[in-house]
Structure formats: C-alpha cells, structure tokens
Amino acid sequence: MTEEKIFEQDDKNYLPVFKRYKIVLERGEGAYLYDINGKKYIDFLAGIAVNVLGHNYPPLVKAISEQAAKVIHVSNLYYTEPQATAAVKLVKLSGLDRAFFANSGAEANEGAIKIARKFAKSLSKDKTQIITAWDSFHGRTLATLTATGQPHYQEGLEPLPAGFDYVHFNDADELAEKISDKTCAVMLETIQGEGGVYPPKGDYLKRVRELCDKHGALLILDEIQSGMGRSGKFFAYEKYGIKPDIVTLAKGLAGGVPIGAFVCTEEVAQAFKPGDHGTTFGGNPLACAAANVVLDTVPNEKFLAHVEEVGAYFKDKLIGLQEKYPAQIKEIRGEGLILGAQLDKPKRSGVEIVNECMKRGAIINCTVGTVLRFIPPLIITREQVDEVINILDSVLGE
Ligand SMILES: *Cc1c(COP(=O)(O)O)cnc(C)c1O
C-alpha cells in the first residue's frame, strides 16, 4: 500500500483520538526507525518510553519467537514458567513481596487502586480517600483518569469514581494538610512524565513516606514511565531512599510487548483473596518471556551505569543548548534518560519543533504543549545523543 492510501484508510476507519504525524513507520533497528519510503529516523521517543532495549534487539526477538513457537497464551488458571520467573525477578528487584501482571499501565494502576481500597476498608470502612498529584498521569480507564490530576482528561466523562483528591507535586506541606486517618493511599509518579518531566525535589518523597506512615496510608508509586532503568536505577525510588507499599510498572517492562504489573508488600497482598481480581491476557507466557529479557538485561550494574552516564552527557548537551538559546529554553529537567526541556516563548511552538526535527530525521516528543520530552531507548550512545542535539540546534537556530 502507498503512504497516501494508508493515511486515507486510517483517517477514514480508525477512531479519531490520535493526532498522528504523517509518516508510516515500518521497521526498526537499535535506536533507529524507518518509514515505508525507507527514510531513517533516530528514535528519541521509543514508543513513549517503551522500547528500552531499542528495536529488533536480537535476544528479545529470539525469546519472543521461541515462546510463540511453544505457546503464546494459556489461562491464568494454570502455572507457566515465564510468569513465575518474571514474578521472582520483580519481587527481588523491588524489595516487595508479590507481583501481579496486567496488560497496560492503566490496568496496573487500576489493580493497585483496587487492592489499596480493599486493604484500607479492612482497617476502617471510611478510609477511602486517595490523594494524587496535579499534573500527574495514571492512565485512561475511569479510575485512573480520575487519579490523573489533569481535568481535561476527565471533562464530559462524569460521574467519576469518588474519593480522589489532589495536591501539588513537590509540596509536602500541602499533603500534610490534606492527608488524614481517612486517607487510604497517596499515589504519585516517582518522576512525573506526561505532566512535563518533574523529578521530586530534596526530601519530598521521604516526607511523603513519613506522612503516609503517620496516617496509615499506603504509598503507591507509579513507575510506569520512570521505572525499568530509565532514571539510572531499576526503580526510580531507589534514588530517593524510600520504598513504596505498591509500585506499578508497564511501558518498557517487556520491551514493547504489552504488559503491566504491580508489586506490593505481603501485608497489602493479603487484602485480595482468590476471585477478587483477575485478567485473561495479563502476564501470559509471551509477554512474560519478553519481560524476562528486559529483567535479565536492564538491572545489570553496567547497563544502569550506561543509562546514568549517557543520560548525564545528554543533560549537559541540553544545558548547552539552553545556554545558546536562553530566550527559547527556560529549564532542563530530569534524571537518567527521562529528560525535558521547558520551552519559553520559542520562535516555533513545541509541536512545530517536533515536526521540524522529524523532517530532519529525529523523532522527539512534546508534552503539555511546552516541554520537549526525551525518553529514548536506554541503549543509545553518545554519538546518537550528538545526532539529536545537532538536529535540535539547527531547528532552534533557524
Ligand atoms: C503511560 C503511563 C500510564 C498509562 O499506561 P497505559 O499503558 O497507556 O495504560 C500510567 N502512568 C504513567 C506514569 C504513564 O507514563
């Protein structure tokens, strides 16, 4: 099919919820993607923080192919080795006790919210409040878009699930005012992604942990974007000296195969009895075989040191661009390979910058209209960082 025909058919038949860029992507190799005309792009979006091992990574392709040839799916009514193995690895890495697999980030969060509610109800029947942050992103199901502190995702969908309240991220004093013994859980992204790349400041997360402990509230950390090594640690919370009661994962967890997961303490796990939660596809052997490759690769010291090192190099280069174009870039934020450039009255809008970069062969992202977000495969090299920096330099300098 020609490119024009694909645009036409998709525009006519697919639900119009995505404002798509006009390219048709066909294949990938490492940090590069190719469209159907053979044009090459360096991929600094990675399917929105998904392709952590890059595209067409041979051990991942091999594991998926071998598992597909054995069995793709069986019901969760039975045991499988890939799922048991993946659970062991997540439990060990998180320092928590029990894992559950779903199919997406929203579903992982939905499960975390459900188990938190059930756990808190067992303590007191009005312990139902869930506090989340403004500018957060937790997914698109009704409960998770209610948890998402961005009203535009909620408009027109009311009535929304009850019991959610919002505080400003990085403001522990505000949380201290809102939290009470009626709080069931505080749910935060360890590093806010979609909302504009905001890492926690100072001892914020430590204070959040203390406030949760004081009021018997669970701390749920959403690491769907910031986890899987992106921050330079496997779980971003390891950077801040705290541990949640529940952590949620998805995006990069199976290198591109749909998966989600939450991992929780034994105490919380006891709130669910057989039949209280479930999924048909979640954690099937294909997805878990893929997850096992990520879980065998990313947590290695050398791999994480690479993320830290190339991330620091990239951040320095972005700061260099900020110094060169102070009227256009106000701030560089982020950790490891989740980085953002806050635009300030740029000559071109964020979306225009993304489009210009695409024309020049670089796929980047703009979130909340004013933040260029960089969430590349974790295997990128310094040379590939230079490639993107040079393209950005030419776009900003025009
Ligand atoms: C992407 C994302 C989600 C939702 O994941 P889906 O797989 O799209 O449902 C939830 N939380 C965070 C932090 C995310 O980045």
The ligand as an SDF file (V2000), in Angstrom:
LIG
                    3D

 15 15  0  0  0  0  0  0  0  0999 V2000
    1.8160    5.7720   30.1700 C   0  0  0  0  0  0  0  0  0  0  0  0
    1.5200    5.9100   31.5940 C   0  0  0  0  0  0  0  0  0  0  0  0
    0.3930    5.2960   32.1690 C   0  0  0  0  0  0  0  0  0  0  0  0
   -0.6530    4.5690   31.3550 C   0  0  0  0  0  0  0  0  0  0  0  0
   -0.1440    3.4670   30.6880 O   0  0  0  0  0  0  0  0  0  0  0  0
   -1.0070    2.7730   29.5170 P   0  0  0  0  0  0  0  0  0  0  0  0
   -0.2190    1.5560   29.1730 O   0  0  0  0  0  0  0  0  0  0  0  0
   -1.0970    3.7680   28.3920 O   0  0  0  0  0  0  0  0  0  0  0  0
   -2.3390    2.4620   30.0830 O   0  0  0  0  0  0  0  0  0  0  0  0
    0.2340    5.4010   33.5330 C   0  0  0  0  0  0  0  0  0  0  0  0
    1.1310    6.0560   34.3020 N   0  0  0  0  0  0  0  0  0  0  0  0
    2.2110    6.6470   33.7850 C   0  0  0  0  0  0  0  0  0  0  0  0
    3.1810    7.3410   34.6880 C   0  0  0  0  0  0  0  0  0  0  0  0
    2.4400    6.6070   32.4160 C   0  0  0  0  0  0  0  0  0  0  0  0
    3.5140    7.2260   31.9030 O   0  0  0  0  0  0  0  0  0  0  0  0
  1  2  1  0
  2  3  1  0
  2 14  2  0
  3  4  1  0
  3 10  2  0
  4  5  1  0
  5  6  1  0
  6  7  2  0
  6  8  1  0
  6  9  1  0
 10 11  1  0
 11 12  2  0
 12 13  1  0
 12 14  1  0
 14 15  1  0
M  END
$$$$
